[in-house]
Structures are given as structure tokens and as C-alpha cells.
């Protein structure tokens, strides 16, 4: 258990730093469609979910080789924890901004870090031998990534996907 806590602490800091930097990657790469596959292309809530999802996923792959092989179902529990993290972003953002009637950048940034913390704490509490296979977790990751790709380039016109500047999805 101590090893898991150490890895998840590193995971928290890794995802926080990498996620923060990822916020700027699309612009840094002159709006490359390739970077749009993992980095936010606008300021919508949906696109910002990538900042939680991908850094945690990247660290999970690394983490698997050190602690993931110990128990079956590592990627299944990791997928659940990361999904909880991205769901936390949506719930916390729309709850506070709905109550207040507007959003504040500092609160949005704090929600990002809180969502990563929720994800890592959930994993620490729930990582134990289970009947689920790693394949099921990997399938979940692939499906979520496909959803990110589809909705980045073919964006539904609902508020979750709306950039505050009034457009949806990728804009060159």
C-alpha cells in the first residue's frame, strides 16, 4: 500500500504539471491537428477534460510496469479513477458556475487540481485484486480517446463543447 501511495503522489504532481503545460500545446504547435488528438483546442469544458485524462493515462502506463502487475485489473481501476476525475471537472464546474452565475479562472484551475486529487485518492482506496481484466480498462481508455477525437473534430452544439468566444471544436 505504501508503494501505491508514493506512486499516486507522483501521479498527482505529474498530471498537475503536464496537464497545466498541455493547456498551451495546441497553440505552441501552430494549431496542429495532431496535437488536437490529446490537447485542448479551445476553452470549452469538454476540451479541458483532456488535461485531466491524458496526463493521468500517460502516468498510468508508466505506473503499470512498477505496481500494476501486482494485482489483476490495474487498468480497470485506473480507468474508473480517471473517469471519476473527468466527471468531477464537469460536476464541480457546472455546480459552482451555476450557483454563482459565472466562472472564475482561479476556481477553474482549482477544479482541475481537485479532479486529479479525486482520481488519485479513488485509486489508492480501491486498488486491490479484482476480477476485472486489464483489457476492460484499456478498452475504456480507447473508447474515451475516440470520443475526444470525434468530438474535437465533429463537435455537438451544446454548452459542454462551447468555447466562451462562441465557437465549437477545432478552429484554425
Backbone as numpy.savetxt, mean C-alpha at the origin, in Angstrom:
# Nx Ny Nz CAx CAy CAz Cx Cy Cz
9.24 -14.98 17.76 8.42 -13.77 17.76 9.28 -12.50 17.76
10.40 -12.54 18.48 11.27 -11.36 18.53 11.80 -11.03 17.14
12.14 -12.05 16.36 12.63 -11.84 15.01 11.58 -11.18 14.13
10.34 -11.60 14.30 9.25 -11.03 13.52 9.08 -9.55 13.87
9.14 -9.22 15.15 9.00 -7.82 15.56 10.12 -6.96 14.99
11.33 -7.50 14.97 12.46 -6.74 14.41 12.26 -6.52 12.91
11.87 -7.57 12.20 11.65 -7.44 10.77 10.51 -6.48 10.46
9.45 -6.54 11.25 8.32 -5.65 11.00 8.64 -4.20 11.37
9.52 -4.00 12.33 9.98 -2.64 12.62 10.75 -2.09 11.43
11.65 -2.91 10.89 12.38 -2.50 9.69 11.41 -2.30 8.53
10.42 -3.17 8.41 9.41 -3.05 7.36 8.69 -1.71 7.46
8.32 -1.32 8.68 7.65 -0.04 8.89 8.50 1.11 8.37
9.76 1.15 8.77 10.63 2.25 8.35 10.94 2.19 6.86
11.17 1.00 6.34 11.42 0.85 4.90 10.22 1.36 4.10
9.02 0.90 4.45 7.81 1.30 3.71 7.54 2.80 3.87
7.81 3.34 5.03 7.60 4.77 5.26 8.53 5.61 4.38
9.80 5.24 4.33 10.77 6.00 3.54 10.54 5.79 2.05
10.44 4.53 1.63 10.26 4.24 0.20 8.93 4.79 -0.29
7.88 4.63 0.50 6.57 5.17 0.11 6.59 6.67 -0.04
7.28 7.35 0.86 7.40 8.80 0.77 8.13 9.19 -0.52
9.22 8.51 -0.82 9.97 8.81 -2.04 9.17 8.46 -3.29
8.40 7.37 -3.23 7.60 6.96 -4.39 6.59 8.01 -4.81
6.22 8.87 -3.87 5.27 9.93 -4.19 5.77 10.79 -5.35
7.07 10.87 -5.50 7.68 11.76 -6.49 8.21 11.05 -7.73
8.22 9.73 -7.74 8.85 8.96 -8.81 8.24 9.24 -10.18
6.94 9.32 -10.27 6.29 9.55 -11.57 6.78 10.87 -12.18
6.87 11.90 -11.39 7.38 13.19 -11.87 8.86 13.13 -12.19
9.63 12.45 -11.34 11.07 12.34 -11.54 11.41 11.61 -12.85
10.51 10.74 -13.29 10.77 9.95 -14.51 10.06 10.55 -15.72
9.75 11.84 -15.65 9.06 12.53 -16.74 7.75 11.84 -17.13
7.02 11.41 -16.10 5.70 10.79 -16.27 5.75 9.54 -17.14
6.74 8.72 -16.87 6.89 7.46 -17.60 5.74 6.50 -17.28
5.10 5.97 -18.30 4.03 5.00 -18.07 4.51 3.75 -17.32
5.79 3.45 -17.44 6.34 2.29 -16.71 6.30 2.53 -15.21
6.67 3.74 -14.78 6.62 4.02 -13.34 5.19 4.13 -12.84
4.26 4.42 -13.74 2.84 4.47 -13.35 2.33 3.11 -12.88
3.05 2.06 -13.21 2.66 0.71 -12.79 2.79 0.53 -11.28
3.65 1.33 -10.64 3.84 1.19 -9.19 3.77 2.50 -8.42
3.89 3.63 -9.10 3.92 4.92 -8.42 2.65 5.72 -8.74
2.21 6.57 -7.81 1.01 7.37 -8.07 1.21 8.35 -9.22
0.18 8.48 -10.04 0.24 9.36 -11.21 -0.52 10.67 -10.97
-1.23 10.74 -9.87 -1.95 11.97 -9.52 -2.17 11.99 -8.01
-2.94 12.93 -7.55 -3.15 13.12 -6.11 -4.44 12.48 -5.60
-5.02 11.56 -6.35 -6.24 10.89 -5.89 -5.93 9.94 -4.74
-6.94 9.65 -3.96 -6.78 8.70 -2.85 -6.36 7.34 -3.40
-6.99 6.90 -4.47 -6.66 5.59 -5.05 -5.18 5.50 -5.42
-4.67 6.48 -6.11 -3.27 6.43 -6.53 -2.33 6.42 -5.33
-2.72 7.05 -4.25 -1.88 7.06 -3.06 -1.88 5.73 -2.31
-2.79 4.85 -2.64 -2.76 3.51 -2.05 -1.51 2.75 -2.49
-0.98 3.11 -3.64 0.26 2.49 -4.13 1.42 2.74 -3.16
1.39 3.87 -2.46 2.47 4.22 -1.55 2.53 3.29 -0.34
1.41 2.72 0.01 1.37 1.74 1.10 1.62 0.33 0.55
0.96 0.01 -0.54 1.00 -1.35 -1.09 2.40 -1.79 -1.55
3.00 -1.04 -2.44 4.23 -1.51 -3.07 5.45 -1.57 -2.14
5.70 -0.57 -1.31 6.84 -0.72 -0.39 6.68 -1.90 0.57
5.47 -2.09 1.08 5.24 -3.24 1.97 5.40 -4.55 1.22
4.96 -4.61 -0.01 5.12 -5.82 -0.82 6.60 -6.09 -1.12
7.33 -5.06 -1.50 8.75 -5.23 -1.80 9.49 -5.76 -0.57
9.20 -5.19 0.59 9.87 -5.67 1.80 9.43 -7.08 2.15
8.18 -7.41 1.87 7.68 -8.76 2.17 8.46 -9.83 1.39
8.80 -9.53 0.15 9.58 -10.48 -0.65 10.94 -10.71 0.01
11.59 -9.63 0.42 12.86 -9.73 1.13 12.68 -10.50 2.45
11.67 -10.14 3.19 11.40 -10.71 4.51 11.13 -12.22 4.44
10.49 -12.64 3.36 10.16 -14.06 3.20 11.40 -14.95 3.33
12.49 -14.54 2.76 13.69 -15.36 2.76 14.35 -15.46 4.12
13.96 -14.60 5.06 14.53 -14.65 6.40 13.57 -15.25 7.43
12.31 -14.85 7.38 11.36 -15.39 8.38 10.14 -16.05 7.75
9.90 -15.82 6.50 8.68 -16.32 5.86 8.64 -17.82 5.67
9.81 -18.42 5.56 9.86 -19.87 5.34 9.58 -20.66 6.62
9.58 -19.99 7.75 9.38 -20.66 9.04 7.98 -21.27 9.13
6.97 -20.51 8.73 5.58 -20.96 8.82 4.93 -20.91 7.45
4.05 -21.85 7.22 3.29 -21.81 5.97 2.34 -20.62 5.99
2.02 -20.13 4.83 1.04 -19.05 4.73 1.59 -17.66 4.97
2.91 -17.48 4.91 3.50 -16.16 5.12 2.86 -15.12 4.20
2.82 -15.40 2.90 2.30 -14.42 1.95 0.80 -14.21 2.11
0.08 -15.21 2.59 -1.35 -15.04 2.83 -1.58 -14.02 3.96
-0.89 -14.20 5.07 -1.03 -13.27 6.19 -0.49 -11.90 5.80
0.60 -11.87 5.05 1.17 -10.60 4.61 0.19 -9.87 3.69
-0.46 -10.62 2.79 -1.46 -10.00 1.90 -2.61 -9.41 2.72
-3.09 -10.16 3.70 -4.16 -9.63 4.55 -3.72 -8.37 5.28
-2.49 -8.37 5.78 -2.01 -7.20 6.52 -1.86 -5.98 5.61
-1.37 -6.19 4.40 -1.20 -5.07 3.47 -2.57 -4.56 2.99
-3.49 -5.47 2.73 -4.85 -5.04 2.36 -5.49 -4.22 3.48
-5.25 -4.64 4.72 -5.76 -3.87 5.86 -5.13 -2.48 5.88
-3.85 -2.40 5.56 -3.18 -1.10 5.50 -3.78 -0.18 4.46
-4.02 -0.71 3.25 -4.59 0.18 2.21 -6.05 0.50 2.50
-6.78 -0.43 3.09 -8.16 -0.14 3.50 -8.17 0.95 4.58
-7.19 0.92 5.47 -7.08 1.93 6.52 -6.93 3.33 5.93
-6.14 3.44 4.87 -5.97 4.75 4.22 -7.33 5.29 3.79
-8.09 4.45 3.11 -9.39 4.88 2.59 -10.34 5.24 3.73
-10.45 4.36 4.72 -11.39 4.61 5.82 -11.00 5.84 6.64
-9.74 5.96 6.98 -9.31 7.10 7.79 -9.44 8.42 7.03
-9.04 8.41 5.76 -9.12 9.63 4.96 -10.57 10.11 4.82
-11.45 9.21 4.39 -12.83 9.64 4.15 -13.57 9.92 5.45
-13.18 9.28 6.54 -13.82 9.57 7.83 -13.45 10.97 8.31
-12.15 11.24 8.38 -11.77 12.56 8.91 -12.16 13.69 7.96
-11.95 13.51 6.66 -12.28 14.60 5.73 -13.80 14.78 5.61
-14.55 13.70 5.80 -16.00 13.80 5.79 -16.53 14.54 7.01
-15.91 14.29 8.15 -16.34 14.96 9.38 -15.97 16.44 9.35
-14.74 16.72 8.93 -14.25 18.11 8.93 -14.76 18.89 7.73
-14.96 18.20 6.62 -15.44 18.86 5.41 -14.33 19.26 4.46
-13.10 18.97 4.81 -11.95 19.22 3.93 -10.81 18.32 4.39
-9.72 18.34 3.63 -8.58 17.54 4.05 -7.37 18.44 4.25
-6.45 17.94 5.05 -5.21 18.66 5.34 -4.04 17.74 5.02
-3.04 18.29 4.36 -1.91 17.48 3.93 -1.24 16.77 5.11
-1.07 17.44 6.23 -0.41 16.83 7.39 -1.22 15.62 7.87
-2.53 15.72 7.87 -3.37 14.58 8.27 -3.25 13.45 7.25
-3.19 13.80 5.98 -3.05 12.78 4.93 -1.73 12.04 5.07
-0.67 12.75 5.38 0.65 12.12 5.56 0.62 11.22 6.80
0.02 11.71 7.88 -0.08 10.88 9.09 -0.89 9.61 8.83
-1.93 9.71 8.04 -2.73 8.53 7.69 -1.88 7.51 6.95
-1.01 7.97 6.08 -0.10 7.07 5.36 0.75 6.28 6.36
1.37 6.98 7.32 2.22 6.29 8.29 1.40 5.40 9.23
0.23 5.85 9.61 -0.65 5.04 10.47 -1.07 3.76 9.74
-1.35 3.87 8.46 -1.76 2.68 7.69 -0.64 1.64 7.62
0.58 2.11 7.49 1.72 1.18 7.49 1.86 0.54 8.88
1.69 1.34 9.91 1.77 0.82 11.28 0.67 -0.22 11.52
-0.54 0.05 11.09 -1.63 -0.91 11.24 -1.29 -2.21 10.54
-0.76 -2.11 9.34 -0.38 -3.30 8.58 0.68 -4.12 9.32
1.73 -3.45 9.79 2.81 -4.20 10.46 2.34 -4.78 11.79
1.55 -4.06 12.54 1.04 -4.59 13.81 0.11 -5.79 13.59
-0.72 -5.70 12.57 -1.59 -6.83 12.25 -0.75 -8.07 11.91
0.29 -7.88 11.14 1.12 -9.02 10.77 1.79 -9.63 12.00
2.34 -8.80 12.87 3.00 -9.30 14.09 2.01 -10.13 14.91
0.81 -9.63 15.06 -0.20 -10.32 15.89 -0.70 -11.61 15.25
-0.74 -11.68 13.93 -1.40 -12.81 13.27 -0.49 -13.78 12.53
0.81 -13.52 12.52 1.71 -14.43 11.81 2.01 -15.65 12.66
1.41 -16.76 12.27 1.62 -18.05 12.91 1.27 -19.12 11.89
1.63 -20.36 12.17 1.30 -21.41 11.20 -0.19 -21.40 10.86
-0.49 -21.54 9.59 -1.89 -21.58 9.17 -2.02 -22.50 7.97
-3.25 -22.80 7.63 -3.52 -23.75 6.55 -3.46 -23.12 5.17
-3.41 -21.82 5.11 -3.42 -21.14 3.82 -2.06 -21.24 3.16
-2.07 -21.33 1.88 -0.80 -21.46 1.16 -0.24 -20.10 0.80
1.04 -20.08 0.54 1.67 -18.86 0.05 1.11 -18.47 -1.31
0.70 -19.46 -2.08 0.15 -19.19 -3.41 -1.07 -18.28 -3.31
-1.92 -18.50 -2.33 -3.12 -17.66 -2.19 -2.74 -16.21 -1.93
-1.73 -15.97 -1.12 -1.27 -14.61 -0.88 -0.67 -13.98 -2.12
0.10 -14.76 -2.85 0.71 -14.26 -4.08 -0.36 -13.91 -5.11
-1.40 -14.74 -5.19 -2.51 -14.44 -6.10 -3.20 -13.14 -5.71
-3.38 -12.92 -4.43 -3.98 -11.66 -3.95 -3.12 -10.48 -4.39
-1.81 -10.59 -4.19 -0.90 -9.50 -4.60 -1.01 -9.22 -6.09
-1.03 -10.27 -6.88 -1.11 -10.10 -8.34 -2.43 -9.44 -8.73
-3.52 -9.87 -8.13 -4.83 -9.29 -8.43 -4.89 -7.80 -8.06
-4.34 -7.46 -6.91 -4.33 -6.05 -6.49 -3.48 -5.23 -7.46
-2.34 -5.77 -7.86 -1.49 -5.05 -8.81 -2.19 -4.85 -10.15
-2.90 -5.87 -10.61 -3.68 -5.75 -11.85 -4.74 -4.66 -11.71
-5.38 -4.60 -10.56 -6.38 -3.55 -10.31 -5.72 -2.18 -10.37
-4.54 -2.04 -9.76 -3.83 -0.76 -9.83 -3.53 -0.39 -11.28
-3.08 -1.33 -12.06 -2.74 -1.05 -13.46 -3.98 -0.64 -14.25
-5.02 -1.44 -14.14 -6.25 -1.15 -14.90 -6.80 0.22 -14.53
-6.93 0.49 -13.23 -7.57 1.73 -12.80 -6.66 2.95 -12.93
-5.38 2.76 -13.14 -4.50 3.89 -13.43 -4.70 4.34 -14.87
-4.88 3.38 -15.77 -4.98 3.71 -17.18 -6.41 3.77 -17.70
-7.33 3.12 -17.03 -8.77 3.13 -17.38 -9.52 3.39 -16.08
-9.60 4.66 -15.74 -10.04 5.06 -14.40 -11.55 5.26 -14.31
-12.19 4.62 -13.32 -13.62 4.90 -13.07 -13.78 6.36 -12.61
-14.88 6.95 -12.98 -15.11 8.36 -12.63 -15.94 8.45 -11.35
-15.28 8.09 -10.24 -15.86 8.26 -8.91 -14.81 8.95 -8.04
-15.23 9.50 -6.91 -14.36 10.34 -6.10 -13.06 9.68 -5.65
-13.06 8.39 -5.41 -11.85 7.70 -4.98 -10.71 7.91 -5.98
-11.05 8.07 -7.24 -10.07 8.19 -8.32 -9.87 9.62 -8.80
-10.58 10.56 -8.23 -10.55 11.95 -8.69 -9.37 12.71 -8.09
-8.53 13.24 -8.96 -7.45 14.12 -8.54 -8.09 15.46 -8.15
-7.61 16.11 -7.09 -8.19 17.40 -6.68 -8.17 18.46 -7.78
-7.31 18.28 -8.78 -7.25 19.24 -9.89 -8.30 18.95 -10.95
-9.11 17.90 -10.71 -10.27 17.66 -11.57 -10.12 16.63 -12.66
-9.14 15.78 -12.60 -9.03 14.74 -13.62 -8.84 13.37 -12.98
-8.97 12.36 -13.80 -8.90 10.97 -13.36 -7.72 10.28 -14.04
-7.05 9.39 -13.30 -6.02 8.55 -13.89 -4.79 9.30 -14.35
-4.11 8.68 -15.28 -2.85 9.22 -15.78 -3.11 10.38 -16.74
-2.36 11.43 -16.54 -2.49 12.60 -17.42 -1.07 13.04 -17.78
-0.82 13.14 -19.06 0.55 13.50 -19.48 0.75 14.99 -19.51
